[in-house]
Amino acid sequence: MKILVVDDSAFMRTMIINILKDGSHEIIQASNGNEAIARFSEAQPDLVFMDIVMPDKDGVQALKEIKAMDSNAKVVMCTSVGGQEKIVNDAIQAGASDIITKPFRPEEITKVLDNITNF
């Protein structure tokens, strides 16, 4: 599976990547919404893990643009808990496949992968 991991924090990208290393996944990275759109267009990944709050272009706007390119895109939005209910609702309305919260737990990522691949 080809997976795009998008987060403005290199530490958070590394956390997800380390969890995904257990599988035989091809991992692509981006550090903001603009890069996410470009990488998605170039690589056509099977799944995207994307932070909601990022500079330049936030995750919800990037999600909308990715879904405009490919309405079947599987995009899992990542968020910190607290005060982001409206943004989370916006992401769901924009077509997010799932929402996970930081800090990530390996079983959470695995569950999302199972749900998406069996969808």
C-alpha angles and dihedrals in degrees: 000000000000111000130188114207115198124186133130088224113079088201092059092046089052092050092056093041092052090053092048093049089083088073128057093255128150106228125207122184137208130175102206143016096269091053090046092057092047094047091046091052092048101041105027093213122203092228138016127205105196134179114230100214113055137138124256095020123009124229096255093056091045089049091054091051093047091049089050088056094044119010089194094056113134107223123174113197120216122207144168114239119251133069096358100102093115092049091048090051090049090052092051091049090049090057108268111172093213143342125229129183131229134274091054123223118206092234090055092055091045091050091051091049091050092048094048097045092047093045 
